[in-house]
């Protein structure tokens, strides 16, 4: 818990990349606890827009009251797909 930022998860990016503002799921013991947004992303004291595989970072999730060791943060993007007219 940080006095200026609140609750921050000390994290390690195992695969892909984490992007500030992306959607994230908080998973605990195989259950989805919350579906929220990444509100801040830091490496040491520097704000970052994204963090790639293999780096440690601090992740602040919006509206999350508690975190526990072993929680998994899974990030994703919602990409709209346009419908195409049906062929006859």
Secondary structure, DSSP 8 states (H G I E B T S, - for coil): -BTTTB--EEEE--SSEEETT-EEEEEETTEEEEEEEEEEEEETTEE-SEEETT-EEEEEETT-----TT-EEEEE------------
